[in-house]
């Protein structure tokens, strides 16, 4: 069996095979040096060298070359690099040790030949090291920065934080007495990187070596996603909406083009992510708002766009009814958002904010709507 095939079989046990294959194609389409940057804290490397090296070996077998960052926390980057390189050499994984001051071309050349760069930051000043990291991420156009820690994602008062909007939730979390100081430090660094220091769109995740592949290759992930937050544009009906971009979004999300009548209806509101990476179309009914379409492509689902879209829409519409096919891949997410649901062989009808006496009419209304794809 080829190494890549073996890893894909391994990933099938991590999450749905279609998700793993989707993300693998997506990552391979990017420049090798832009795939991801991984910051490893010294305790994690010291206690879980084998697990970290195993993750990197699996990624290398898939022809993926993350840039590994050492020394971010101010400990001996040289020693960390030697420790990890020794283990990777034993596993026959191609690596190249570099200083952060090495020319970009040298790092790109390493990834072009399939070697994983081990990049050492230097200096005793934490702010200087953060600036070094930001410059490196900018130069490489890194799509994702991963903080690898034994403890995995961030937690507040014992509750796991799956997604943090660094634009809207940062101040509240920093003021929380239940968030550990180390977690606040990571939040602060991440916010500066995402909102101030890195010029392109950057996603930051915090996860553990045991969950790294789950974080990378599934929509749900396994850790904490720290992100800028999507900008959702609220339209009255379809006024101002680029209908061709919306049609392309619906086609991408549902796997088939919509019927012409979908974009000819009189909607109450259309909520569109500014880059057309998510949309919610809401129609008026005597019962309240009916969510006609909720479309978020798979990659954007993994980046939390659906969450921002949903929060903006439900802030305007406290009463909401919608439906989904039994095989809809986000039905489990819908179940977390609704107050109740009714299921038959063709549709599951969901509702939120409905008074009990209106539920039968809402179910009948939703089931009577035309099929749009």
Buried (B, 14 or more C-beta within 10 A) or exposed (E): EEEEEEBBEBBBEBBBBEBBBBBBEBBEEBBBBBBBBBBBBBEBBBEBBEBBBBBBBBBBBBBBBBBBBBBBBBBEBBBBBBBBBEBBEEEEBEBBBBBBEBEEEEBBBBBEEEBBBBBBBBBEEEEEBBBBBBBBBBEBBBBBBBBBBBBBBBBBEEEEBBBBBBBEBBEEBEEEEEBEEEBBEBBBBBBBBBBEBBEEEBBBBBBBBBBBBBBBBBBBBBBBBBBBBBEBBEBEBBEEBEEEEBBEBBBBBBEEEBEEEBBEEEBBBBBBBEEBBBBBBBBBBEBBBBBBBBBBBBBBBBBBBBBBBBBBBBEEBEBBBBBBEEEBBBBEBBEEBBEBBBEEEEBBBBBBBBEEEBBEBBBEBBEEBEEBE
